[in-house]
Amino acid sequence: MTRAISLLSGVVVVLAVVAGACDSDSAPRRERPHPSRPVPSGSDISPRWADTMSGPSNEDEFDGVAASPDGSVYVTGKFEGTVTLGGISVESAGAADIPFARFDAQGQPVWTKRFGGPGEDNLFDVDANADGPVATGAFSGTVAFGSTTLTSSGPLDCVIVALAPDGETRWARAFGGPGRDGCNEVTVGINGAVTTSIDTQGDWTPVGEPHLPRARQSETVLLRLTVDGSPTWMRPVGGAGAQRGKSLAVAPDGSVSFGGDTVGSLTIGGRTVEAPASGGLRDAWLSRWAPDGTLQWVDTWGGPGDDLAKGVVDDGENVSYVGPFTGTLTVAGTTLDAGERADTLVAQRSPTGAVRWATSVSASAALDGSEAVGASDGGILFGSQSVPGMQFGSANGQAIPLDNANGGTAWLAQYGRDGVPRFARTIAGTANGRVGEIARVGSRVYVDVTLRGSANTMNGSPITVAGKDASVWALDLRG
């Protein structure tokens, strides 16, 4: 494992793969995306419709957006008090409850559901296939999903719930111990198998693994379930400090790309991987697992601040990923410099872990991470909120600036499988918005956009926002 070699005026970190292919031996090239003249975007983003979850609380949010094969979309998250979603008014039973809704491809509400009890309940992510959506999150106390009633073992437990296309509950499962536990990202595979991860404080026994000791902070557990919700295997990821699972993708053959962040060394797949000697806070890690849960490779990187593997796409041929990084990072002969801020790493590996290319998104202000979804050309789509001076670097060519000709603050970008940005463009009508969750079916992209203020519009029509509201936007990509 090669680690940081300097702590002076920024940190140099060289990435290498444990139990995988090594980086290129070519001479390093330094990349700092520089201002360039605007170039035409490779695709037009056409907003089709948007719908909000609106209420007086500023704590309402969509944390999961999933596209169905028929073009419809499922949304979920949390809300407090009373909100209107899909034309239906729903009221929470406790501190926070779970909203769940489906809209057809034209934006018409199909159904709206509410789940929750007297405690804090939240679904953090959702994925879907033709059999319906599967969502993951955390709940407190007792919550009923259809005829299934779950009771948490501690203040928060992980919950995984599967619904039918008509909104009826298919199954629901809870996992956790006496501490605070919650499930994060979720993916439904081609065969219907469900893959997710649990951030946990331990003191419970995962399927097929030794008992997890109580953790002062948190560890994460990679988990696979059958189509009916029965656990197949669980794989703990621990270490010296706290670990979080924040990015997850499943290849067509069932292999899993799984990443997040760690404080200190990482214990994974029976190995201990030392964190970069960066003197930083949280360091990023990314791993890949065989369909049976065998670790194939793992890598870590980090600078003086917080680094994270935030979004990952695995199509079986390429593992593409994005996330914030700090300091100076050397990846496969390319040196990326975030300066005093945080930039966004955009990179791709082979299924064996060899880095194919790396570049970055930079700006004059710190950038955060992004969720990601596969693009139709084998590349990667992701988005966030615009800040001054954004430049989208290229692995093979010139950086391009953010195209904001249509107005808006929320943006969407696409990189091709060759590491060249196809487009980076703001979404018209998002006067004060940020892209969070993202899903795609064909040329239709659905995004969760957090909205604030009264100036947001959809094709010229005002969108009513009560303080801060959650919204789902349907975007068609053309070109």
PyMOL commands that set and color helices and strands:
alter all, ss='L'
color gray80, all
select strands_A, chain A and resi 12-14+29-31+44-54+61-67+73-78+82-85+88-91+98-103+109-115+122-129+132-139+142-145+148-151+157-163+169-175+182-188+194-200+219-225+231-239+243-250+256-262+266-268+271-273+283-289+295-301+311-314+319-331+334-349+355-362+372-374+380-385+391-392+400-401+410-415+421-426+433-441+444-452+457-458+461-462+468-478
alter strands_A, ss='S'
color yellow, strands_A
deselect
rebuild
show_as cartoon
